[in-house]
Amino acid sequence: MGAVAAVPGVTIGIGSRSGRGVDSDEAEWHRTYGGDGFQCHALSETDDGVLVIGRTGSGRPETPWIAEIDGDGEPRWTTTIDTPGFTSAVDAVEVDGGYTVLGTTDESPSLWLVRLDDAGREQWRRREEGPHGIRGLHPADDGYLVTGYRGNPQRVDAEPDAWVRATDADGRTRWEHTYDGSYVSNVLSREDGFLLAGGATVAVRVRYRTSTAGECSSGPPPTASSSGGGRTMYNT
């Protein structure tokens, strides 16, 4: 599938993989879904299409909106996820028979997971307390890793800590840990644990190796191996 572009509307365009912007006269197709008040937060490429993660509504409240689109831009299904408070869908992953969607709300408990089947019908939902900064959802070890940060990145006297929560396949918490560094953005599963990649407010990228229980197994504190352009990479 070619490059995907989205703007508030929601307009989706499919073009080449050249890395250039997709002009309407160059796109293989482009579609607009919904109307005023619809916005797109993220796109996730599926086996044969695209999952659109967005919201509908203006101001408060807003409702998370999810759509599965085939390779020709035709929607297979659309659905909304009703949750209390000011809520937003953050990420989604494709799983066997459907999708799991991660989101947040400003009402307690603040973190939610919703499982959808392959037709967009809700199968289960789970709400638990979570930190301020939820960034991503990753399939891992017969469940999920929810990643982000704990703390307030705007405070100069206390940097946030990278944060990871592991859940089972039904969204129940198995464990959670915090690590040095401002956030976790990427996860690589391994037979003996996970590799976590993230960053800090000072533009430093940090990598940790953990066990399957989230315990840091990367040995002593990471040491700088190279630097350039204000960015330092670490070996663990």
C-alpha positions in Angstrom: 0.0 0.0 0.0 1.2 3.5 -0.7 1.7 6.4 1.6 -1.3 7.6 3.6 -2.2 11.2 4.3 -5.0 12.5 6.5 -6.3 15.9 7.5 -9.3 17.0 9.6 -12.4 16.3 7.7 -11.6 13.2 7.6 -9.9 13.0 4.2 -7.7 10.0 3.4 -5.5 9.7 0.3 -3.4 6.8 -1.0 -0.5 7.5 -3.3 3.0 6.2 -4.0 5.7 5.3 -1.5 8.0 8.0 -2.8 7.8 10.0 0.5 6.4 13.1 -1.2 3.1 14.6 -0.3 0.0 13.1 -1.9 -1.6 15.6 -4.3 -5.2 15.0 -5.2 -4.4 14.6 -8.9 -1.7 12.1 -8.2 -3.5 9.9 -5.6 -4.8 6.5 -6.6 -7.8 7.5 -4.6 -8.9 9.9 -1.9 -12.1 9.9 0.2 -13.7 12.1 2.8 -15.6 10.5 5.7 -18.0 12.1 8.1 -18.5 15.8 8.1 -17.9 18.9 10.3 -16.4 17.9 13.7 -14.7 14.7 12.4 -10.9 14.6 13.0 -8.3 12.0 12.4 -5.7 11.3 15.2 -3.9 8.3 13.7 -3.8 5.7 11.0 -2.8 2.0 11.3 -2.2 -0.1 8.2 -4.0 -3.5 8.4 -3.5 -6.6 6.3 -5.7 -5.3 3.5 -6.6 -1.7 4.3 -6.4 1.0 6.9 -7.8 1.6 10.4 -8.7 5.2 11.0 -8.6 6.4 14.7 -10.2 9.8 15.3 -13.0 11.6 17.0 -16.3 13.2 16.2 -17.8 16.3 17.9 -16.6 19.8 18.7 -15.5 20.9 22.1 -16.7 18.9 25.1 -17.7 16.1 24.9 -16.0 14.4 22.0 -16.5 10.8 21.0 -13.8 8.4 19.7 -14.5 7.3 16.2 -13.0 4.2 14.5 -13.3 3.2 10.9 -11.9 0.2 8.9 -11.3 1.1 5.3 -10.4 -1.4 2.5 -7.6 -0.9 0.0 -9.9 1.1 -2.3 -11.0 3.5 0.4 -14.4 2.1 0.9 -15.4 1.9 4.6 -16.2 -1.6 5.8 -17.5 -0.3 9.1 -17.4 2.7 11.4 -18.2 2.8 15.1 -18.0 5.2 18.0 -16.8 4.4 21.6 -18.9 6.1 24.2 -16.9 6.9 27.4 -17.6 9.5 30.1 -15.8 12.8 30.2 -13.4 14.4 27.7 -12.1 11.3 26.0 -9.7 10.5 23.1 -8.6 7.3 21.3 -4.8 7.2 21.4 -3.8 4.0 19.5 -5.0 0.7 18.3 -3.5 -2.7 17.3 -4.8 -5.4 15.1 -5.4 -8.7 16.9 -6.8 -12.1 15.9 -10.4 -11.4 14.9 -10.5 -7.6 15.4 -8.7 -4.7 17.1 -8.0 -3.4 20.6 -8.2 0.4 21.0 -6.4 2.4 23.7 -7.8 5.7 25.0 -7.9 8.2 27.8 -10.6 10.2 29.6 -10.4 13.1 32.1 -12.7 11.1 34.5 -11.4 8.5 36.9 -10.4 5.8 36.0 -8.6 7.6 33.2 -7.3 4.8 31.0 -9.5 2.6 28.8 -9.1 -0.4 26.5 -11.9 -1.5 24.2 -11.8 -4.8 22.2 -13.7 -4.7 18.8 -14.4 -7.7 16.6 -13.7 -7.7 12.9 -17.1 -5.9 12.2 -16.4 -3.1 14.8 -18.7 -4.5 17.5 -17.5 -4.1 21.0 -16.5 -7.3 22.8 -15.3 -6.0 26.1 -13.9 -2.8 27.7 -11.7 -2.2 30.7 -11.0 1.0 32.6 -8.2 1.5 35.1 -6.2 4.4 36.5 -3.2 5.5 34.4 -0.6 8.3 34.3 -1.0 11.6 32.5 0.9 10.7 29.4 -0.4 7.7 27.4 1.4 7.3 24.1 1.0 3.8 22.6 -0.3 0.3 22.6 1.8 -2.8 21.6 0.9 -6.5 21.4 3.2 -8.5 23.6 3.3 -11.8 25.5 -0.4 -12.9 25.0 -1.5 -9.4 26.0 -0.5 -5.8 25.6 2.1 -3.2 26.7 0.7 0.3 27.3 3.5 2.9 27.1 4.0 6.5 27.9 5.2 8.6 30.8 4.4 9.4 34.4 4.7 12.9 35.6 4.3 16.4 34.1 6.7 17.2 31.2 6.2 20.9 31.7 7.8 20.9 35.2 11.5 21.9 35.0 12.2 20.7 38.5 11.1 17.1 38.0 11.3 15.3 34.6 8.7 12.6 33.9 9.6 8.9 34.0 9.1 6.5 31.1 6.2 4.2 32.0 5.1 0.7 30.9 2.1 -1.4 31.9 1.7 -5.0 30.8 -1.8 -6.4 30.6 -3.3 -9.8 29.8 -5.4 -10.4 26.7 -8.4 -9.1 28.5 -6.8 -5.8 29.5 -6.1 -6.8 33.2 -2.9 -5.4 34.6 -0.1 -7.8 35.1 2.6 -5.4 36.1 3.8 -1.8 35.6 7.2 -0.1 35.9 8.8 3.3 35.4 12.3 3.8 33.9 14.7 6.7 33.6 13.9 8.7 30.5 10.9 10.9 29.7 8.8 8.4 27.7 8.6 5.0 25.9 7.6 5.2 22.3 8.6 1.9 20.8 8.7 -1.7 21.9 10.3 -4.8 20.4 9.3 -8.2 21.9 12.0 -10.8 22.5 11.8 -14.4 23.8 13.3 -13.3 27.1 11.6 -9.9 27.5 11.4 -6.6 25.7 13.5 -3.8 24.2 12.1 -0.4 25.1 13.1 2.7 23.1 12.2 6.2 24.0 13.5 9.7 24.8 13.9 12.5 27.2 13.0 16.2 27.3 16.7 16.9 26.6 16.5 15.0 23.2 18.3 12.0 24.4 17.3 8.6 23.1 17.5 5.7 25.6 17.1 2.0 25.2 16.4 -0.6 27.9 16.2 -4.3 27.9 13.7 -5.8 30.3 12.6 -9.3 31.4 9.0 -10.5 30.6 8.1 -9.1 34.0 9.3 -5.7 33.2 12.4 -5.8 35.4 15.3 -3.9 33.8 18.0 -6.4 32.7 20.3 -4.1 30.8 23.0 -4.2 33.4 24.7 -1.0 34.7 23.4 2.5 33.6 23.8 3.0 29.8 26.9 4.6 28.5 27.1 6.9 25.5 28.5 5.3 22.4 28.2 8.0 19.8 26.7 11.5 19.5 25.9 14.0 16.8 23.4 16.8 16.1 22.5 17.1 19.8 21.3 13.5 20.1 23.1 10.8 22.0 22.5 7.1 21.5 23.0 4.5 24.2 23.9 0.8 24.3 22.4 -1.3 27.0 
